[in-house]
Amino acid sequence: MAVLVTGGAGYIGSHICLELIECGYDIVVVDNFSNSKFEALRRVMEMGNQSFPVYNLDLHNQKELSTIFDRHSIDAVIHLAGYKSVRDSTIDPINYYWNNIVSTLTLLEVMQMQDVYKLVFSSSATVYKASDKMPITEDYPLEACNPYGRTKLIIEQLLKDVHDSDPNWHITILRYFNPIGAHKSGRIGEDSNGTPNNLVPYLSNVAIGNYPKLYIFGNDYPTKDGTGVRDYIHVVDLAKGHIRALSRMEDMKGLEVFNLGTGTGYSVLELVKAFSQVSKKEIAYTITSRRNGDVAECYADVTKANNQLGWQAEKDIHEMCQDAWRWQQQNPNGY
Ligand code: UDP
């Protein structure tokens, strides 16, 4: 029995694939490589000492997708494939809705036709309504404030309806906080396509000398030092959360939602300091105006994942920065 990983060549996907192999799962990957490279999977195969089938396929292609299910004995799906840039989603919402939602519908149709009812879905903390009440529990009010977040929210609602219509489904929705870091080998990590939008990839590029300085988006938030606070989680811890979710679904039907974070918030300035310490580089920065759509603070209550998945993030902010830095140094221009 194999696990199908959609979007398996991406930053989070490649770490999940390696973790699955190390835990003894057979895997099959589908990716259209729109924002990822085969090299990531080649390295996963090398590191895991095992090759696995990889299909360069768009999930909209229902016929081909169905053939993959015919060819392999798929028992569960981890669905990560999707566009993920908030900025791009505001520029081209039609493309975002089309790509993220229609492809999920196609996948669900194929799964249903093939009697595969176990699904782990990659969601995001962006589905939570902005609030100053922290930490965020899974039952917090939901409201996304950009097209990307709305695609995640719509898919979550879609999955609830699908589950309600047929109790055979086992569905786990994982809401990621801020995944950063890389595998400790430095061989797989986040390969930003063009100028990075997220803090850590940008920061790493400043440290390595690709950009002159970091722009910090606002220091007038009501936070410990005025800069935005987020719940950064090591990508390997995040990947392990998926393994726990999969094994929990073996014997439990139903739909469950879990936050995956550490439960601790760090400010932009704290992160800059930690990164500077581990890289032994001065990080030049300028404070600029707030970025549209950013909230002051966002960090998770992870009690539910601790209790029900038996999962807890283990790596601290220094290890996250150390691993991100090792990846950056060993791969200054990505894959
Ligand atoms: N941020 C920043 N400069 C950057 C990128 C991000 O100051 O070049 C800040 C951003 O305002 C937020 C935090 O870093 O407070 C994390 O942003 P990121 O884009 O990494 O993740 P988000 O929480 O927005 O998904």
Boltz pocket constraint, residues with backbone or C-beta under 6 A from the ligand:
constraints:
  - pocket:
      binder: B
      contacts: [[A, 177], [A, 178], [A, 196], [A, 197], [A, 198], [A, 199], [A, 200], [A, 202], [A, 214], [A, 215], [A, 216], [A, 217], [A, 218], [A, 227], [A, 228], [A, 229], [A, 230], [A, 268], [A, 291], [A, 294], [A, 295], [A, 296]]
      max_distance: 6.0
